[in-house]
Amino acid sequence: MCAGERVNSSMQIDPIKSPLVVTTFERVGNGESKQLVRNEMAALGLVGSTGRPLSPSRFDEMILNPLYRGRIVRPDWDIDVAGDFAPMVSEEAWNRANVIRKRRTKKSQGHDNTEFPLRKTVCCSSCGYRLTGSTSKGRKDYYSYYTCWNPSCKAVSVRSETLESLYEGLLASLSVSQPILDLFEASMLSAWKERQRTAARMREEILKKLLTAEQRLVVLTDRYLDQKIDEALFNEQHLRLKNEITILRELSSPASMEEQTLLEAIQQCREIFTDLGSTWNRLESQQQSRFVASLHPEGLITDGTSLRTTETPWFTRVMTTSEEDEHRLAVPTGFEPVSSP
Ligand SMILES: [Zn+2]
């Protein structure tokens, strides 16, 4: 027991560890990466009896343990009663953490291929073939594995929980820092403003042409009514001008993105890329497959004990280019070097 010792059917609350347990349940319930929470809580003192950080499976057992919500549960004896001790976490916090946990576990125990979100994106380090997902029945439970798809290799066979936990760790290392996102945002806004200026100039030109075409149409009609041109010529010119006016009107209508929409998109981007692990944990497994595929179209490589990217991910490249290449970075207003008058 890591945060409460059971003594004669009662729980002794450890004053140091119990706030850490409460925070752990809250953060897992918010969908934060289990690996991240486990490591940070270990650094703060949530450790096992040996003083070492809890293992991933021990951490899972802690989240699953009904004692923390004040219940004593023994499904095999059909027992589910309130303990004679105060619950450490609320029923709601416990449920939230376990709903998220169940969703993660479900995807690795299912029989459906869609529940192996890393399949197809992660490759075997020995032969380069993609991994596939498989489930096998153990003595008590189903166990799911990612295995090398190549029948003549089969070098990799890794428990899905293990590989998915390695992936969470990788995501934590790939998350983009706030300063880089600040630069990215400034560069996006600046590029957008430049495009707005160009679009405004073009629109002005189009409106001028539109006005001219409309005036010509009036003159043409006058001349026809004054019988200065015949009907055939009038029809021909009328059609030509009408077509021109239709096209110019379409071109003149502003179709660009509102600044607010752009800012919202950038904000979403921030939320996703500063904490990729949480984003991943909040997704359903089908969305997770798409998330992995779109973040790593070039694939990932595993030997069963580690997981790595094959090249710098596109989003790291996109967001750090502005930092490395000063010529391509549009300097945000207010940061230009000030020349003395
Ligand atoms: Zn292989």
Residues whose N, C-alpha, C, O or C-beta is under 5 A from the ligand:
A	BS01	ZN	C124 S126 C127 G128 C148 N150 C153 K154 A155
